Amino acid sequence: MRALMVGVVCAVAMITGAQAAVKEEPVTYKDGDTTLKGFIVYDDASTAKRPGLIMVHEWWGITPHMHNQAKLFVQQGYTVLIADMYGDAKTADNPKDAGALSGGVMKDPAVMQSRFKAGQALLAKQATVNPQKIGAVGYCFGGAVVLNMARTGDDLAAVAGFHASLGLNTPAPAPGAVKAKILILNGADDPFVKREQYDTLKKDLDAAKSDYKIIEYPGAVHAFTNPEATALGEKFKLPLKYDAKVNEQAEGEAAKFFAANLK
C-alpha cells in the first residue's frame, strides 16, 4: 500500500510539474501610436529555442478560448504570442461590437498588416523562439488575417486558419510570392464563408503557385473549435456551434502541418 501511495504522489507531482511549466505572460507593445496588449505563452521547462506561432483571435477578441488554444500549441513545442489586433486588448460580448472591431481592422489592409507585423517582431525577439521558424494560426477573423498576411508574401513558414473567414483585403499574390505553406480548416456548412470566396482564394493561390490545402468538415458550421460557441449561437441566433469531434480532427491536422513545416 505504501508503495502504491508513493507512486500516486509521484504521478501527481509529475502532472503538476508539467502543468506548471506552461507560463503565460502579458506583454505590451506598440504599433505606431496604438498600444497593443497580448500574451506570450511558453514552456519554461526548457531553455532551448523553439518555433514560434503568432495566434490571431476570433472577432470577439482575446477570450479564454484563445488562451486555451495557445496552451495546446505550447504543449506541442511552440512559443505562442496571442496577438492583440484591436488595441488595448479590446473584446466584444455581442456581434455588433465584434463586427465593428474586426471591420475596423479589415477595412484598412495597412492597419491589419502593421499590427500583425508588430506582434511578429515581438515574438521573434523572445528568448525561447527561433526567429527563423515562425508561423501563424488564426480563428474566424484571425483566420482571415493570417491568410491575408501569407498572401502579402510575409516571411512566415506556415499558416493555418480554423473556421477562417475568407474576406480578402490584399491583392492577388504574384507567382512565387507566397512563402508560407497554407492550411485552411473550415466547416463545410459554415454559412459565413461563401463558395465564391473559396473560388477566388483557390484561383489566386493556384496562380501564385502556392502550397496550400483546404479541408472542409461535413456538418460543421462556424466556430467549431470554441466550446462557448453553441451558447453564443443560441443567444444571438447565429449559426455558431462547437463540434468536439471536428475540433479534434482539425487540431490533429494542424499539429501535423506545423510539425512538418516548422520543426
C-alpha positions as a Markdown table, in Angstrom:
| # | Residue | x | y | z |
|---|---|---|---|---|
| 1 | Met | 0.0 | 0.0 | 0.0 |
| 2 | Arg | 2.8 | 2.4 | 0.9 |
| 3 | Ala | 4.5 | 1.7 | -2.5 |
| 4 | Leu | 1.2 | 2.4 | -4.2 |
| 5 | Met | 0.8 | 5.7 | -2.3 |
| 6 | Val | 4.3 | 6.8 | -3.2 |
| 7 | Gly | 3.6 | 6.0 | -6.8 |
| 8 | Val | 0.4 | 8.1 | -6.8 |
| 9 | Val | 2.2 | 11.0 | -5.1 |
| 10 | Cys | 5.0 | 10.9 | -7.7 |
| 11 | Ala | 2.5 | 10.8 | -10.5 |
| 12 | Val | 0.6 | 13.8 | -9.2 |
| 13 | Ala | 3.8 | 15.7 | -8.7 |
| 14 | Met | 4.8 | 14.9 | -12.3 |
| 15 | Ile | 1.5 | 16.1 | -13.7 |
| 16 | Thr | 1.6 | 19.3 | -11.5 |
| 17 | Gly | 5.1 | 20.0 | -12.7 |
| 18 | Ala | 4.1 | 19.6 | -16.3 |
| 19 | Gln | 1.2 | 22.0 | -15.9 |
| 20 | Ala | 3.3 | 24.5 | -14.0 |
| 21 | Ala | 5.8 | 24.6 | -16.9 |
| 22 | Val | 3.4 | 26.4 | -19.1 |
| 23 | Lys | 3.9 | 30.1 | -18.5 |
| 24 | Glu | 1.7 | 32.9 | -19.7 |
| 25 | Glu | 3.0 | 36.5 | -19.5 |
| 26 | Pro | 1.1 | 39.7 | -20.5 |
| 27 | Val | 3.1 | 41.8 | -23.0 |
| 28 | Thr | 2.5 | 45.4 | -24.1 |
| 29 | Tyr | 3.8 | 46.5 | -27.4 |
| 30 | Lys | 3.2 | 49.3 | -29.9 |
| 31 | Asp | 2.1 | 49.8 | -33.5 |
| 32 | Gly | 2.7 | 53.5 | -34.0 |
| 33 | Asp | 0.5 | 55.3 | -31.5 |
| 34 | Thr | -1.6 | 52.2 | -30.9 |
| 35 | Thr | -0.9 | 50.2 | -27.7 |
| 36 | Leu | -1.3 | 46.5 | -28.1 |
| 37 | Lys | -1.7 | 44.1 | -25.2 |
| 38 | Gly | -1.1 | 40.4 | -25.9 |
| 39 | Phe | 0.3 | 37.4 | -24.1 |
| 40 | Ile | 3.5 | 35.3 | -24.6 |
| 41 | Val | 2.8 | 31.7 | -23.7 |
| 42 | Tyr | 5.7 | 29.2 | -23.4 |
| 43 | Asp | 7.1 | 26.2 | -21.6 |
| 44 | Asp | 9.8 | 27.3 | -19.1 |
| 45 | Ala | 10.9 | 23.7 | -18.5 |
| 46 | Ser | 13.3 | 24.1 | -21.4 |
| 47 | Thr | 15.7 | 26.9 | -22.3 |
| 48 | Ala | 16.0 | 25.7 | -25.9 |
| 49 | Lys | 14.8 | 27.9 | -28.8 |
| 50 | Arg | 11.7 | 26.6 | -30.5 |
| 51 | Pro | 9.4 | 27.6 | -33.3 |
| 52 | Gly | 7.1 | 30.5 | -32.7 |
| 53 | Leu | 3.4 | 30.9 | -33.5 |
| 54 | Ile | 1.5 | 34.1 | -33.8 |
| 55 | Met | -2.1 | 33.5 | -32.8 |
| 56 | Val | -4.8 | 35.8 | -34.0 |
| 57 | His | -8.0 | 35.8 | -32.2 |
| 58 | Glu | -11.7 | 35.5 | -33.2 |
| 59 | Trp | -13.8 | 38.6 | -33.7 |
| 60 | Trp | -14.6 | 38.6 | -30.0 |
| 61 | Gly | -11.0 | 39.5 | -29.2 |
| 62 | Ile | -8.7 | 37.7 | -26.8 |
| 63 | Thr | -11.0 | 35.3 | -24.9 |
| 64 | Pro | -10.4 | 32.3 | -22.7 |
| 65 | His | -10.7 | 30.1 | -25.8 |
| 66 | Met | -7.6 | 31.8 | -27.2 |
| 67 | His | -5.7 | 31.2 | -24.0 |
| 68 | Asn | -6.6 | 27.5 | -24.0 |
| 69 | Gln | -5.7 | 27.1 | -27.7 |
| 70 | Ala | -2.3 | 28.8 | -27.0 |
| 71 | Lys | -1.6 | 26.3 | -24.2 |
| 72 | Leu | -2.3 | 23.4 | -26.6 |
| 73 | Phe | 0.3 | 24.6 | -29.0 |
| 74 | Val | 2.8 | 25.2 | -26.3 |
| 75 | Gln | 2.4 | 21.6 | -25.3 |
| 76 | Gln | 3.3 | 20.7 | -28.9 |
| 77 | Gly | 6.6 | 22.5 | -28.6 |
| 78 | Tyr | 5.9 | 26.1 | -29.7 |
| 79 | Thr | 6.1 | 29.5 | -28.1 |
| 80 | Val | 2.9 | 31.4 | -28.8 |
| 81 | Leu | 2.1 | 35.1 | -29.0 |
| 82 | Ile | -1.6 | 35.7 | -28.6 |
| 83 | Ala | -1.6 | 38.9 | -30.6 |
| 84 | Asp | -3.8 | 41.9 | -30.0 |
| 85 | Met | -5.3 | 43.1 | -33.3 |
| 86 | Tyr | -7.7 | 45.6 | -31.7 |
| 87 | Gly | -5.6 | 47.6 | -29.4 |
| 88 | Asp | -5.7 | 47.8 | -25.6 |
| 89 | Ala | -6.9 | 44.2 | -25.6 |
| 90 | Lys | -10.4 | 45.2 | -26.5 |
| 91 | Thr | -13.1 | 42.5 | -26.5 |
| 92 | Ala | -16.7 | 42.3 | -27.5 |
| 93 | Asp | -19.6 | 40.5 | -25.9 |
| 94 | Asn | -22.1 | 40.9 | -28.8 |
| 95 | Pro | -21.9 | 40.6 | -32.6 |
| 96 | Lys | -22.4 | 44.3 | -33.3 |
| 97 | Asp | -19.4 | 45.4 | -31.3 |
| 98 | Ala | -17.4 | 42.4 | -32.6 |
| 99 | Gly | -18.2 | 43.3 | -36.2 |
| 100 | Ala | -17.2 | 46.9 | -35.6 |
| 101 | Leu | -13.8 | 45.9 | -34.0 |
| 102 | Ser | -13.0 | 43.4 | -36.7 |
| 103 | Gly | -14.2 | 45.6 | -39.5 |
| 104 | Gly | -12.1 | 48.4 | -38.2 |
| 105 | Val | -9.0 | 46.3 | -38.9 |
| 106 | Met | -10.0 | 44.6 | -42.1 |
| 107 | Lys | -11.2 | 47.7 | -43.9 |
| 108 | Asp | -7.7 | 49.1 | -43.9 |
| 109 | Pro | -5.1 | 46.5 | -45.0 |
| 110 | Ala | -2.3 | 48.7 | -43.9 |
| 111 | Val | -3.6 | 48.6 | -40.3 |
| 112 | Met | -4.0 | 44.9 | -40.4 |
| 113 | Gln | -0.5 | 44.3 | -41.7 |
| 114 | Ser | 1.1 | 46.8 | -39.4 |
| 115 | Arg | -0.4 | 45.4 | -36.2 |
| 116 | Phe | 0.4 | 41.8 | -37.3 |
| 117 | Lys | 4.0 | 42.7 | -38.1 |
| 118 | Ala | 4.3 | 44.4 | -34.7 |
| 119 | Gly | 3.4 | 41.2 | -33.0 |
| 120 | Gln | 5.6 | 39.2 | -35.3 |
| 121 | Ala | 8.6 | 41.4 | -34.4 |
| 122 | Leu | 7.9 | 40.9 | -30.7 |
| 123 | Leu | 7.6 | 37.2 | -31.0 |
| 124 | Ala | 10.9 | 36.9 | -32.9 |
| 125 | Lys | 12.8 | 38.6 | -30.1 |
| 126 | Gln | 11.7 | 36.2 | -27.4 |
| 127 | Ala | 14.5 | 34.2 | -25.8 |
| 128 | Thr | 12.6 | 30.9 | -26.4 |
| 129 | Val | 11.9 | 31.5 | -30.1 |
| 130 | Asn | 13.9 | 30.5 | -33.2 |
| 131 | Pro | 13.3 | 33.6 | -35.3 |
| 132 | Gln | 13.9 | 31.6 | -38.5 |
| 133 | Lys | 10.9 | 29.4 | -37.7 |
| 134 | Ile | 7.8 | 31.4 | -37.2 |
| 135 | Gly | 4.2 | 30.5 | -38.3 |
| 136 | Ala | 0.8 | 31.9 | -37.7 |
| 137 | Val | -2.6 | 30.5 | -36.7 |
| 138 | Gly | -5.9 | 32.3 | -36.7 |
| 139 | Tyr | -9.5 | 31.7 | -35.8 |
| 140 | Cys | -12.5 | 33.2 | -37.6 |
| 141 | Phe | -11.5 | 36.9 | -38.1 |
| 142 | Gly | -8.0 | 35.8 | -37.2 |
| 143 | Gly | -8.0 | 33.2 | -40.0 |
| 144 | Ala | -8.6 | 36.0 | -42.5 |
| 145 | Val | -5.8 | 38.0 | -41.0 |
| 146 | Val | -3.2 | 35.2 | -41.2 |
| 147 | Leu | -4.3 | 34.2 | -44.8 |
| 148 | Asn | -4.0 | 37.7 | -45.9 |
| 149 | Met | -0.6 | 38.0 | -44.4 |
| 150 | Ala | 0.5 | 34.9 | -46.3 |
| 151 | Arg | -0.8 | 36.4 | -49.5 |
| 152 | Thr | 1.4 | 39.5 | -49.0 |
| 153 | Gly | 4.5 | 37.3 | -49.1 |
| 154 | Asp | 5.2 | 37.8 | -45.4 |
| 155 | Asp | 8.1 | 35.9 | -44.1 |
| 156 | Leu | 6.1 | 33.1 | -42.4 |
| 157 | Ala | 6.9 | 29.4 | -42.7 |
| 158 | Ala | 3.4 | 28.1 | -42.2 |
| 159 | Val | -0.1 | 29.5 | -41.7 |
| 160 | Ala | -3.3 | 27.7 | -40.6 |
| 161 | Gly | -6.8 | 29.1 | -40.3 |
| 162 | Phe | -9.6 | 27.4 | -38.2 |
| 163 | His | -13.1 | 28.3 | -39.4 |
| 164 | Ala | -11.4 | 31.0 | -41.2 |
| 165 | Ser | -13.2 | 34.0 | -42.7 |
| 166 | Leu | -12.1 | 34.3 | -46.3 |
| 167 | Gly | -12.5 | 38.1 | -46.5 |
| 168 | Leu | -9.6 | 39.0 | -48.7 |
| 169 | Asn | -8.3 | 42.6 | -48.4 |
| 170 | Thr | -4.9 | 42.1 | -50.0 |
| 171 | Pro | -4.0 | 42.0 | -53.8 |
| 172 | Ala | -3.7 | 38.7 | -55.5 |
| 173 | Pro | -0.2 | 37.5 | -55.0 |
| 174 | Ala | 2.3 | 37.3 | -57.8 |
| 175 | Pro | 3.7 | 33.8 | -58.8 |
| 176 | Gly | 6.1 | 32.6 | -56.2 |
| 177 | Ala | 5.3 | 35.4 | -53.8 |
| 178 | Val | 3.6 | 33.3 | -51.1 |
| 179 | Lys | 6.3 | 31.9 | -48.9 |
| 180 | Ala | 4.1 | 30.2 | -46.3 |
| 181 | Lys | 2.6 | 26.8 | -46.6 |
| 182 | Ile | -1.2 | 27.2 | -46.0 |
| 183 | Leu | -3.8 | 25.1 | -44.3 |
| 184 | Ile | -7.5 | 26.0 | -44.1 |
| 185 | Leu | -9.7 | 24.0 | -41.7 |
| 186 | Asn | -13.3 | 25.1 | -42.2 |
| 187 | Gly | -16.8 | 23.8 | -41.7 |
| 188 | Ala | -18.4 | 22.6 | -44.9 |
| 189 | Asp | -21.7 | 24.0 | -43.7 |
| 190 | Asp | -20.4 | 27.4 | -42.5 |
| 191 | Pro | -22.8 | 30.0 | -44.0 |
| 192 | Phe | -20.4 | 32.8 | -43.2 |
| 193 | Val | -18.0 | 31.6 | -45.9 |
| 194 | Lys | -19.3 | 31.8 | -49.4 |
| 195 | Arg | -18.5 | 29.4 | -52.2 |
| 196 | Glu | -17.3 | 32.2 | -54.4 |
| 197 | Gln | -14.8 | 33.2 | -51.7 |
| 198 | Tyr | -13.3 | 29.7 | -51.9 |
| 199 | Asp | -13.2 | 30.0 | -55.7 |
| 200 | Thr | -11.4 | 33.4 | -55.6 |
| 201 | Leu | -8.9 | 32.2 | -53.0 |
| 202 | Lys | -8.1 | 29.0 | -54.9 |
| 203 | Lys | -7.7 | 30.9 | -58.1 |
| 204 | Asp | -5.3 | 33.4 | -56.6 |
| 205 | Leu | -3.3 | 30.7 | -54.8 |
| 206 | Asp | -3.1 | 28.5 | -57.8 |
| 207 | Ala | -1.9 | 31.4 | -60.0 |
| 208 | Ala | 0.7 | 32.2 | -57.4 |
| 209 | Lys | 1.8 | 28.5 | -57.3 |
| 210 | Ser | 1.2 | 28.4 | -53.6 |
| 211 | Asp | 1.4 | 25.3 | -51.5 |
| 212 | Tyr | -2.0 | 25.0 | -49.8 |
| 213 | Lys | -4.6 | 22.6 | -48.5 |
| 214 | Ile | -8.2 | 23.2 | -47.7 |
| 215 | Ile | -10.2 | 20.8 | -45.6 |
| 216 | Glu | -14.0 | 21.2 | -45.2 |
| 217 | Tyr | -15.6 | 19.2 | -42.5 |
| 218 | Pro | -19.2 | 18.0 | -43.4 |
| 219 | Gly | -21.8 | 19.1 | -40.9 |
| 220 | Ala | -19.6 | 21.6 | -39.2 |
| 221 | Val | -20.5 | 25.3 | -39.0 |
| 222 | His | -18.7 | 28.4 | -37.8 |
| 223 | Ala | -16.6 | 28.5 | -34.6 |
| 224 | Phe | -16.5 | 24.7 | -34.2 |
| 225 | Thr | -13.3 | 24.9 | -32.1 |
| 226 | Asn | -14.9 | 27.1 | -29.4 |
| 227 | Pro | -16.7 | 25.4 | -26.5 |
| 228 | Glu | -18.6 | 28.6 | -25.9 |
| 229 | Ala | -19.9 | 28.8 | -29.5 |
| 230 | Thr | -23.1 | 26.8 | -29.1 |
| 231 | Ala | -24.4 | 29.1 | -26.3 |
| 232 | Leu | -23.3 | 32.2 | -28.2 |
| 233 | Gly | -25.1 | 31.0 | -31.3 |
| 234 | Glu | -28.3 | 30.4 | -29.3 |
| 235 | Lys | -28.0 | 33.7 | -27.5 |
| 236 | Phe | -27.6 | 35.8 | -30.7 |
| 237 | Lys | -29.4 | 33.5 | -33.1 |
| 238 | Leu | -26.2 | 32.9 | -35.2 |
| 239 | Pro | -25.0 | 29.7 | -36.9 |
| 240 | Leu | -22.2 | 29.1 | -34.3 |
| 241 | Lys | -21.7 | 25.6 | -32.8 |
| 242 | Tyr | -19.0 | 23.7 | -31.1 |
| 243 | Asp | -18.2 | 20.3 | -32.5 |
| 244 | Ala | -15.8 | 18.3 | -30.3 |
| 245 | Lys | -15.2 | 15.6 | -33.0 |
| 246 | Val | -14.4 | 18.0 | -35.8 |
| 247 | Asn | -12.3 | 20.1 | -33.4 |
| 248 | Glu | -10.2 | 17.0 | -32.5 |
| 249 | Gln | -9.8 | 16.2 | -36.2 |
| 250 | Ala | -8.8 | 19.7 | -37.1 |
| 251 | Glu | -6.4 | 20.1 | -34.3 |
| 252 | Gly | -4.8 | 16.9 | -35.4 |
| 253 | Glu | -4.4 | 18.2 | -38.9 |
| 254 | Ala | -2.9 | 21.4 | -37.6 |
| 255 | Ala | -0.5 | 19.6 | -35.3 |
| 256 | Lys | 0.8 | 17.5 | -38.3 |
| 257 | Phe | 1.0 | 20.6 | -40.5 |
| 258 | Phe | 3.0 | 22.7 | -38.2 |
| 259 | Ala | 5.3 | 19.8 | -37.2 |
| 260 | Ala | 6.1 | 19.2 | -40.8 |
| 261 | Asn | 6.7 | 22.8 | -41.7 |
| 262 | Leu | 8.1 | 24.5 | -38.5 |
| 263 | Lys | 10.1 | 21.8 | -36.7 |
